[in-house]
């Protein structure tokens, strides 16, 4: 039996104008008078999902979700090469979260994020700690250079055949023999030829799928069958990775003291290849109010029953905690 709450539809949705040419899609679900909770999706560039709504008690929570800049239903889309991504950075997203908070008239909220969403949750909370009552994050990442390198190179010994294809595809038309692989894909995903861009997006996701399929026999997300989705996600990911997510290396761990007083639950699968346990462990050590829960049979995907059940248990716990 699923631990998730039943499927629900938004009671309201719309587009928030950021004032710089971007329109951010948002939706509100659950109880309009409930405890505010913000959902931060992964990727970056994956867009919010219907499943994410189901991690919260809809009778208790006012659940706010949004598609981060240039992905999902937000406009303009990164799938269009003409879309300028220079205004899409970690700090633009932190600003968008504050715009949404003010738009909804929320004083402070619980923040949930998975994978890249955990990085964004930490960046937001360290910038606006007074606006966060609690944090739940899973598949913990801080997007350090070492984490980016692990995803794009460090995993190679685990997937030699897939790594060979990934590397060969990146260097096929490169003028630099040892060009950084993230930079190579970033270049290909901004190429003038549409077929070159699409091939690069598919090659990027083929590499990601190696670790996903190993850990999750249920298969790849259905959205990965959509070429526009692949282009959007790969272009945004490489845009962030090639710029180190606009974070000083180790910044979020080094500034964990700013989170003092914010209770948190960190959920980490022991078998998570994409986001190894060490990051969650280091964060827990630097953040006394956080509780690290290690899930021995789980990997990275929140589709894993153990992870989804743990997320629901965590949000239920903070729901009950707030009622005291």
C-alpha positions in Angstrom: 0.0 0.0 0.0 1.3 3.4 -0.9 2.4 5.7 1.9 1.6 8.7 -0.3 -1.5 10.8 0.2 -4.3 10.5 -2.5 -3.9 12.3 -5.7 -5.1 15.9 -5.6 -5.5 18.8 -8.0 -4.5 22.4 -7.4 -7.2 24.7 -6.0 -5.4 27.6 -7.7 -2.5 28.2 -10.2 -1.0 30.9 -12.3 2.1 32.7 -13.6 4.1 35.1 -11.5 5.9 37.9 -13.4 9.4 38.3 -12.0 9.8 41.7 -13.8 12.8 40.6 -15.8 11.1 38.8 -18.7 10.4 35.5 -16.8 7.0 34.1 -15.9 7.0 31.5 -13.1 4.3 28.8 -13.0 3.0 28.1 -9.6 0.2 26.0 -8.1 -1.4 25.7 -4.7 -2.8 22.5 -3.3 -4.4 21.1 -0.2 -5.9 23.4 2.5 -5.9 27.1 1.7 -5.9 27.8 5.4 -3.3 25.1 6.2 0.3 25.3 7.3 2.4 26.6 4.4 4.8 24.2 2.7 7.0 24.9 -0.3 8.2 22.2 -2.7 11.5 22.6 -4.6 12.0 20.2 -7.5 15.2 18.7 -8.6 17.3 18.8 -11.8 17.8 21.7 -11.9 15.3 22.0 -14.7 13.1 18.9 -14.0 9.9 20.9 -13.1 7.4 20.1 -10.4 5.5 16.8 -10.5 2.0 15.7 -9.4 3.6 13.1 -7.1 5.2 15.9 -5.0 1.8 17.1 -4.0 1.2 13.8 -2.3 4.0 14.0 0.3 1.8 16.3 2.5 -1.4 15.9 4.4 -3.8 17.9 2.2 -6.1 18.6 5.1 -3.2 20.1 7.2 -0.9 21.8 4.6 -1.2 24.6 2.1 1.2 23.1 -0.5 2.9 25.5 -2.9 4.8 24.2 -5.9 6.5 26.0 -8.8 8.4 25.3 -11.9 11.8 27.0 -11.5 12.9 29.4 -14.2 12.8 28.3 -17.9 11.5 24.8 -17.2 8.1 23.0 -16.9 5.3 25.5 -17.5 7.4 28.6 -16.7 8.2 30.9 -19.6 10.3 31.3 -21.7 11.4 27.6 -22.0 15.1 26.6 -22.1 14.2 24.2 -24.9 14.2 27.2 -27.2 17.9 28.1 -27.9 16.9 31.7 -28.1 16.0 31.7 -24.4 18.7 33.6 -22.5 19.6 31.7 -19.4 21.8 34.5 -18.0 19.0 35.4 -15.6 18.6 31.9 -14.4 21.0 31.3 -11.4 20.7 29.9 -7.9 20.3 33.5 -6.6 17.6 34.3 -9.1 15.7 31.2 -7.8 16.2 32.3 -4.2 14.7 35.6 -5.2 11.8 33.9 -6.9 11.0 32.0 -3.7 10.8 35.2 -1.8 8.5 36.7 -4.5 6.2 33.7 -4.1 6.2 34.0 -0.3 5.2 37.6 -0.5 2.7 36.9 -3.3 0.9 34.4 -1.1 1.2 36.5 2.1 3.1 33.8 3.9 5.3 34.7 6.9 7.3 31.5 7.1 7.0 28.0 5.7 8.2 24.4 5.8 10.6 23.9 2.9 11.0 20.5 1.1 13.5 19.7 -1.6 14.9 16.6 -3.3 18.3 16.3 -5.0 19.0 19.7 -6.6 16.0 20.9 -4.6 18.0 20.2 -1.4 20.7 22.6 -2.6 18.2 25.3 -3.4 16.4 24.7 0.0 19.7 25.2 1.8 20.7 28.3 -0.3 17.2 29.8 0.5 17.3 29.0 4.2 20.8 30.3 4.7 19.7 33.6 3.0 16.3 33.9 4.7 16.5 31.8 7.9 13.7 33.7 9.5 11.3 32.6 6.7 11.8 28.9 7.3 10.1 27.0 10.1 11.4 23.5 9.2 13.2 21.7 6.4 12.9 18.2 4.9 15.4 17.3 2.2 16.2 14.0 0.5 18.9 12.9 -1.8 21.1 15.6 -0.1 23.3 17.7 -2.4 25.1 21.0 -2.0 26.4 21.1 -5.6 30.1 21.4 -4.7 32.6 21.0 -7.4 33.4 17.6 -6.1 29.7 16.6 -6.3 29.5 17.8 -9.9 32.7 16.0 -10.8 31.4 12.8 -9.2 28.2 12.9 -11.3 30.0 13.7 -14.6 33.2 11.7 -14.2 33.6 10.0 -10.8 31.0 7.4 -11.5 32.8 6.3 -14.6 34.4 3.1 -13.0 30.9 1.9 -12.1 29.5 2.3 -15.6 32.5 1.9 -18.0 30.5 1.2 -21.2 28.0 4.1 -20.6 30.9 6.4 -19.7 32.7 5.5 -22.9 29.6 6.5 -24.9 29.1 9.6 -22.9 32.6 10.8 -23.3 32.8 9.9 -27.0 29.6 11.7 -27.8 30.9 14.9 -26.1 34.2 14.8 -27.9 33.0 13.9 -31.4 33.3 17.4 -32.8 35.4 19.0 -30.1 38.5 21.0 -31.1 39.9 20.3 -27.6 41.0 16.8 -27.0 40.7 17.0 -23.2 37.8 19.5 -23.1 35.9 19.4 -19.7 32.9 17.1 -20.3 30.4 19.5 -18.7 31.7 22.4 -20.8 31.5 20.2 -23.9 27.9 19.3 -23.3 27.1 22.9 -22.4 28.5 23.9 -25.8 26.6 21.2 -27.7 23.3 22.0 -26.0 23.7 25.6 -27.2 24.8 24.7 -30.7 23.1 26.4 -33.7 22.0 23.0 -35.2 18.8 21.6 -33.6 19.8 18.0 -34.2 23.1 18.5 -32.5 21.3 20.0 -29.5 18.8 17.1 -29.3 21.5 14.4 -29.6 23.5 16.0 -26.8 20.3 16.1 -24.6 19.7 12.5 -25.3 23.3 11.5 -24.7 23.4 13.4 -21.4 20.2 11.6 -20.2 21.6 8.2 -21.4 24.5 8.8 -19.0 22.2 9.7 -16.1 20.0 6.7 -16.8 22.8 4.3 -16.1 22.7 5.0 -12.3 18.9 5.5 -12.3 18.1 2.1 -13.9 20.6 0.3 -11.6 18.9 1.7 -8.5 15.3 1.9 -9.7 14.1 -1.1 -11.7 10.8 0.7 -12.2 12.5 2.5 -15.0 13.0 6.1 -16.2 10.6 8.9 -15.6 7.9 9.1 -18.3 8.8 12.7 -19.0 12.1 11.5 -20.4 10.3 10.4 -23.6 9.6 14.1 -24.4 12.4 15.7 -26.5 11.5 19.2 -25.3 11.8 18.1 -21.7 15.2 16.5 -22.4 16.5 19.7 -24.1 15.1 21.9 -21.3 16.6 19.8 -18.4 20.0 19.1 -20.0 20.5 22.7 -21.0 19.7 24.0 -17.5 21.7 21.4 -15.7 24.8 22.1 -17.8 24.2 25.8 -17.4 24.3 25.4 -13.6 27.1 22.9 -13.5 29.5 24.8 -15.8 29.0 27.8 -13.4 29.3 25.9 -10.2 25.8 26.9 -9.4 27.1 30.4 -8.6 28.3 29.1 -5.2 31.7 29.4 -3.7 33.0 25.9 -3.4 31.6 24.4 -0.1 29.6 27.5 0.6 26.5 25.8 1.8 28.3 23.5 4.2 30.5 26.3 5.4 27.5 28.5 6.1 25.5 25.8 7.9 25.7 27.9 11.1 23.1 30.2 9.6 20.6 27.3 9.9 20.9 27.2 13.7 17.5 26.9 15.3 15.8 25.5 12.2 14.7 21.8 12.7 15.4 19.5 9.8 15.1 15.9 8.7 17.7 14.8 6.2 16.7 11.6 4.3 19.4 9.7 2.5 19.4 6.4 0.7 22.4 4.2 1.5 22.4 3.0 -2.1 22.2 6.6 -3.6 24.9 6.6 -6.3 24.1 10.1 -7.6 24.3 11.8 -4.2 26.6 9.8 -2.0 26.0 9.7 1.7 29.1 11.8 2.6 27.4 15.1 1.8 24.3 14.4 4.1 26.7 13.2 6.8 28.8 16.3 6.6 25.7 18.5 6.7 24.3 16.7 9.7 27.5 17.2 11.6 27.5 21.0 10.8 23.8 21.4 11.7 22.9 20.4 15.3 19.2 20.8 14.8 19.1 18.4 11.8 18.4 14.7 12.1 19.9 12.3 9.5 17.8 9.3 8.6 19.7 6.7 6.6 17.5 4.4 4.5 19.4 1.2 4.0 17.7 -0.1 0.9 16.9 3.2 -0.9 18.7 5.0 -3.7 18.2 8.5 -5.1 14.7 8.5 -6.6 11.8 9.7 -4.5 9.8 7.1 -6.4 11.5 4.6 -4.2 8.8 3.4 -1.6 11.2 3.8 1.3 12.0 7.4 0.4 8.5 8.4 -0.3 7.3 6.9 3.0 10.1 8.6 4.9 9.2 12.0 3.3 5.5 11.6 4.3 6.5 10.6 7.8 8.7 13.7 8.1 6.1 16.1 6.9 3.5 14.4 9.2 5.9 14.8 12.1 6.3 18.5 11.4 2.6 18.9 10.9 2.0 17.3 14.4 4.9 19.3 15.9 3.4 22.5 14.8 0.1 21.6 16.4 1.6 21.5 19.9 
